[in-house]
């Protein structure tokens, strides 16, 4: 049986690997987008501080 949006939680409880693969496939683009935005914003805020400190 393959995991889907309706049964992946019960398959996770049964420790089925395909449920974890489903979660990674379904949510990785969202996690990547959020992480990229957070890191970009932090870098964007850090650049003026670095310019003052090292120049």
ChimeraX attribute file (.defattr): number of C-alpha atoms within 10 A of each C-alpha:
attribute: neighborCount
match mode: 1-to-1
recipient: residues
	/A:1	7
	/A:2	11
	/A:3	19
	/A:4	14
	/A:5	10
	/A:6	8
	/A:7	12
	/A:8	19
	/A:9	16
	/A:10	12
	/A:11	18
	/A:12	16
	/A:13	9
	/A:14	10
	/A:15	11
	/A:16	16
	/A:17	12
	/A:18	16
	/A:19	22
	/A:20	16
	/A:21	12
	/A:22	17
	/A:23	16
	/A:24	12
	/A:25	10
	/A:26	13
	/A:27	10
	/A:28	12
	/A:29	11
	/A:30	10
	/A:31	11
	/A:32	11
	/A:33	10
	/A:34	12
	/A:35	12
	/A:36	12
	/A:37	11
	/A:38	12
	/A:39	11
	/A:40	12
	/A:41	11
	/A:42	11
	/A:43	12
	/A:44	11
	/A:45	11
	/A:46	11
	/A:47	11
	/A:48	10
	/A:49	10
	/A:50	11
	/A:51	9
	/A:52	8
	/A:53	8
	/A:54	6
	/A:55	5
